Amino acid sequence: MESPPPANSNPAPQPGALIDVRFPHPLGHSATQTFLVIVLAMILSAICAVAASTLLPSFTPAARMAPSLALAVAMFAILFGVGVALRARNKRRGQAIAVAVARDGIGPALATFCGAVRGWSAADGCDSALRTLLSAGHQGLTLRIGKSEEARTIEPLIWPIEPQPLDEAYSSLLVDPSGAADATRAAGRMTSLGHSDLARVVRRNVRRKGGWWPTLIFVPLWAFNVGEALLRQRVTLGAVFWTALLFGALFLGPVRGQVAEQWFIVPGGMVRRKAGAFQKRWNLHLFERTRSVLFAVRWYGQSRQVFVTDGVESARKFATRDEVDLLLRAWLSPLPPPPVERLSDLE
């Protein structure tokens, strides 16, 4: 009698299921990398300052500016060089993820991958890994990467909804998680951002950038410069600079190159609309779960970052924990996404 075949120790993930990958560290931050870059910048700037002061006559204005100029040049050179090297390294490691998944399974392979790309340019590794997994046939793969004790139970939406902004300051589903208001709304369409109170907007922006501690670092510097300006009874460059920086930290969300971009949740997918500097209309793209790969990653502090690709386009976005949960509820919905023609109201 023939013995039964051995069970597959690395079964393929079921499409539409959420896979939690335990990784205890924030993926977007590495204290070791930051420390090494600061030390290298200090050493290089000291060498540049000494060389500039020696080569330039002491009576020239350039000699007095040499230390500051050397520090700026050294910092830029270090950051640029390290960024290019880490970006190329992480892209290569992302391209090897499909082999590791086939050998070790999703969970172990992704945990190892996170440890390999953690820190600066981790986003480039995630983008590369998503495209590689998609090309290897893992359409429908949805992963949540972070601390296991922080993982919340995701209840997929089982009722139709109109497109809603992925924004905890505006989404009615975060105010009413049961969805009763949306389930009974027959003709209401969330095609634009509605009204929200200022406190919710500030709380969202602070959470997307990591939490209150990174933001509060600006407060003493802002207070010192504003106090100095008041004592001098004139507007100083420092007061203007730190006031603008604190204003941006509280009232502006993270910016990633594009002039404007918004995400909207729909059952079984996500709609991204964006516009360039000289475009008069929004460009829409529907990411369907069954054709895409999505990572929801604990980035640093209270900030999360979501990566998604469907082979045609790729997108990523900073988000709060509540926004990630809301996106996953819609993304994992058993309902099909709306037809593209129904999304014309978002243009």
Secondary structure as GFF3:
##gff-version 3
##sequence-region A 1 347
A	DSSP	beta_strand	18	22	.	.	.	ID=ss1
A	DSSP	alpha_helix	31	55	.	.	.	ID=ss2
A	DSSP	alpha_helix	61	95	.	.	.	ID=ss3
A	DSSP	alpha_helix	97	104	.	.	.	ID=ss4
A	DSSP	alpha_helix	106	117	.	.	.	ID=ss5
A	DSSP	alpha_helix	122	135	.	.	.	ID=ss6
A	DSSP	beta_strand	142	146	.	.	.	ID=ss7
A	DSSP	three_ten_helix	148	150	.	.	.	ID=ss8
A	DSSP	beta_strand	164	165	.	.	.	ID=ss9
A	DSSP	alpha_helix	172	175	.	.	.	ID=ss10
A	DSSP	alpha_helix	180	184	.	.	.	ID=ss11
A	DSSP	alpha_helix	198	208	.	.	.	ID=ss12
A	DSSP	alpha_helix	212	216	.	.	.	ID=ss13
A	DSSP	alpha_helix	218	232	.	.	.	ID=ss14
A	DSSP	alpha_helix	237	251	.	.	.	ID=ss15
A	DSSP	beta_strand	260	266	.	.	.	ID=ss16
A	DSSP	beta_strand	269	275	.	.	.	ID=ss17
A	DSSP	beta_strand	283	288	.	.	.	ID=ss18
A	DSSP	three_ten_helix	289	291	.	.	.	ID=ss19
A	DSSP	beta_strand	293	300	.	.	.	ID=ss20
A	DSSP	beta_strand	303	309	.	.	.	ID=ss21
A	DSSP	beta_strand	314	319	.	.	.	ID=ss22
A	DSSP	alpha_helix	321	331	.	.	.	ID=ss23
A	DSSP	three_ten_helix	340	346	.	.	.	ID=ss24
###
